[in-house]
Amino acid sequence: MVYARILALVGLGLATPALAADFSDPTWPCIQRKVERLSVGLMWANPVPETLPDDLRHDVQALASKLAVRRIALEELRPDVAAFAQAHDGDADVLGLVFEQVFDRLSRRRSRIITGIGDFSQSQIALSEKIEAARTEMTAQMAKAEPDFDRVDALEEQLDWDQLIYSDRQQNITYLCETPTLLEKRLFGIAQMLQAEVRDN
C-alpha cells in the first residue's frame, strides 16, 4: 500500500528524487539513510563511567551545555575544551562524561527531528492522495455527457490550494533532512576535540 502511495506521488509529478531513498522505511523522504539511534561507542574510544560524580556535575554539565549549542562553531569552543581538560588533567573519564552529556542532548534532539520528518512525510503522502482523488473525480466529471461544472470548479479550486500547500511544504524537506546529519557531524567533531585532549596516564 505504501509503495502504491509513492507511485501515486510520482504519477502526480509531486515526488522528489529523494522520496523513499531508504527502502527499509519507504515513507522516509530523505536522501540520507534513516538511522534512528546513534551509539556513544561508535564516536568515543574510551569507556565512559556509569555515574557522574557530584563534585564534577557542575563543570561537566556547563561545558556539555555549551558544546551542544549548534549556533556556536566548534572552533570557538576549542579554548573552553582545552581549559577544561587542563583543569582535569586530561582525564579520559571526565572528558568521556562531557561527551556523554553532549551526546544525550543532541541525540534526543535528533530523535525528535527524525520523528518530525516521519510525520511530515506521512502528511505529504496523505495530501498527495487527496490531490489524486480530486483529479480523478474532476476527470470523471468532465467525461460525463452533462458535467457538474459547479463541482468541477470547486475541485479545481481545491486542487490549486492543495498543490500550493504541498509544494510550499516540500521546499522545506532539504533543510529538514540535513538537520540529523548536521547533528551527527557535530557529535563526531566534539568527540574528536575532546579525545585530542585525553592524556595517557
C-alpha positions, 0 to 999 in steps of 0.5 A: 500500500505504501509503495502504491502511495509513492507511485501515486506521488510520482504519477502526480509529478509531486515526488522528489528524487529523494522520496523513499531513498531508504527502502527499509522505511519507504515513507522516509523522504530523505536522501540520507539513510534513516538511522534512528539511534546513534551509539556513544561507542561508535564516536568515543574510544574510551569507556565512559563511567556509569555515574557522574560524580557530584563534585564534577556535575557542575563543570561537566554539565556547563561545558556539555551545555555549551558544546551542544549549542549548534549556533556556536562553531566548534572552533570557538569552543576549542579554548573552553575544551582545552581549559577544561581538560587542563583543569582535569588533567586530561582525564579520559573519564571526565572528558568521556562524561562531557561527551556523554552529556553532549551526546544525550542532548543532541541525540534526543534532539535528533530523535525528535527531528527524525520523528518530525520528518516521519510525520511530515512525510506521512502528511505529504503522502496523505495530501498527495492522495487527496490531490489524486482523488480530486483529479480523478473525480474532476476527470470523471466529471468532465467525461460525463455527457452533462458535467457538474461544472459547479463541482468541477470548479470547486475541485479545481479550486481545491486542487490549486490550494492543495498543490500550493500547500504541498509544494510550499511544504516540500521546499522545506524537506532539504533543510529538514533532512540535513538537520540529523546529519548536521547533528551527527557531524557535530557529535563526531567533531566534539568527540574528536576535540575532546579525545585530542585532549585525553592524556595517557596516564 
